[in-house]
């Protein structure tokens, strides 16, 4: 089992682009597809993954206690009630940043690999020690970015560092995509971003108010019954991650209103 | 050019901001990517000296023709070292550079 476990770093460089939301939603989706999945919050400074999963009140031990041998791994893992295949390993407190080494993160991910099919590591923003620690724990990576200048620039720095490690494959998820703005060419297109970062595209996630609502409730969209654009995208990313041959959602086909159709017409190449 | 670009041009309007974004991004990234390499120039000098010291222990190098550099292509950076060899330290000519019009070849013939 341990050798087949896929330990995946979810990183972005810039903060606030949707790493944690992607981790939570992918975690639920993978678990729901039958794969035992652990999500590890590697953001010791500002942990939030527990909140997004609605597990903040159930944390007793953290990764720190496991490393200090205050408890067994089983005791620190928080199982999700609605999705029993999913478990969260919470980050310790910010003081851990002072002594934490890449080897420590490696130790934690090795422990998790013995029990799970997937280990998703929610990486802190930045390219400093926290990022490098998280990097040491993973075999592959997903770089999350938004179609915005600052997010793409920071993603490029992260990719530069990832390329000097043995992480493979490194795949791209473009988050907060607004089809209307792309159609009117007021937003970098998927091709622009992917071309500039030159990574294989794992998927895109459409901008969606439901994401905020689901965060308020502590229930990732992939856990809810409703239909929403972002949920569809997260499921698509999850399927593609497990090797299913499904096409990437194309923002050009999203949006069915007359205005959207007009915008598409305007995008037609004339010469 | 898209239909939108055409209409904008005819009306003398500004082009869509995605184009501006793309151009600015490409410039800033070109700069960032070079920056990351230039951080290593000091280290590269140091490494060049050490490599030469090691190689010089075994073979005589033509120091005037030595070139050690980092070359980046498609995000892959490689250390490229070209060290023309005059002779082995033992005095025997065991190695020859592939490059035919290299000075070291002439030196060997002498």
HADDOCK unambig.tbl for C-alpha pairs under 7 A between the chains (distance, minus, plus):
assign (segid A and resid 149 and name CA) (segid B and resid 21 and name CA) 6.64 0.50 0.50
assign (segid A and resid 149 and name CA) (segid B and resid 25 and name CA) 6.19 0.50 0.50
assign (segid A and resid 153 and name CA) (segid B and resid 29 and name CA) 6.63 0.50 0.50
assign (segid A and resid 185 and name CA) (segid B and resid 16 and name CA) 5.56 0.50 0.50
assign (segid A and resid 185 and name CA) (segid B and resid 17 and name CA) 6.72 0.50 0.50
assign (segid A and resid 185 and name CA) (segid B and resid 18 and name CA) 5.32 0.50 0.50
assign (segid A and resid 186 and name CA) (segid B and resid 16 and name CA) 5.58 0.50 0.50
assign (segid A and resid 186 and name CA) (segid B and resid 17 and name CA) 4.91 0.50 0.50
assign (segid A and resid 186 and name CA) (segid B and resid 18 and name CA) 4.80 0.50 0.50
assign (segid A and resid 187 and name CA) (segid B and resid 17 and name CA) 6.95 0.50 0.50
assign (segid A and resid 187 and name CA) (segid B and resid 18 and name CA) 4.86 0.50 0.50
assign (segid A and resid 188 and name CA) (segid B and resid 18 and name CA) 4.98 0.50 0.50
assign (segid A and resid 188 and name CA) (segid B and resid 21 and name CA) 6.87 0.50 0.50
assign (segid A and resid 188 and name CA) (segid B and resid 22 and name CA) 6.77 0.50 0.50
assign (segid A and resid 266 and name CA) (segid B and resid 2 and name CA) 6.84 0.50 0.50
assign (segid A and resid 266 and name CA) (segid B and resid 3 and name CA) 5.00 0.50 0.50
assign (segid A and resid 266 and name CA) (segid B and resid 4 and name CA) 5.00 0.50 0.50
assign (segid A and resid 267 and name CA) (segid B and resid 2 and name CA) 5.29 0.50 0.50
assign (segid A and resid 267 and name CA) (segid B and resid 3 and name CA) 5.85 0.50 0.50
assign (segid A and resid 267 and name CA) (segid B and resid 4 and name CA) 6.18 0.50 0.50
assign (segid A and resid 268 and name CA) (segid B and resid 2 and name CA) 5.35 0.50 0.50
assign (segid A and resid 268 and name CA) (segid B and resid 3 and name CA) 5.66 0.50 0.50
assign (segid A and resid 269 and name CA) (segid B and resid 1 and name CA) 5.69 0.50 0.50
assign (segid A and resid 269 and name CA) (segid B and resid 2 and name CA) 4.12 0.50 0.50
assign (segid A and resid 269 and name CA) (segid B and resid 3 and name CA) 6.03 0.50 0.50
assign (segid A and resid 270 and name CA) (segid B and resid 1 and name CA) 6.16 0.50 0.50
assign (segid A and resid 270 and name CA) (segid B and resid 2 and name CA) 5.43 0.50 0.50
assign (segid A and resid 270 and name CA) (segid B and resid 3 and name CA) 5.66 0.50 0.50
assign (segid A and resid 271 and name CA) (segid B and resid 1 and name CA) 5.69 0.50 0.50
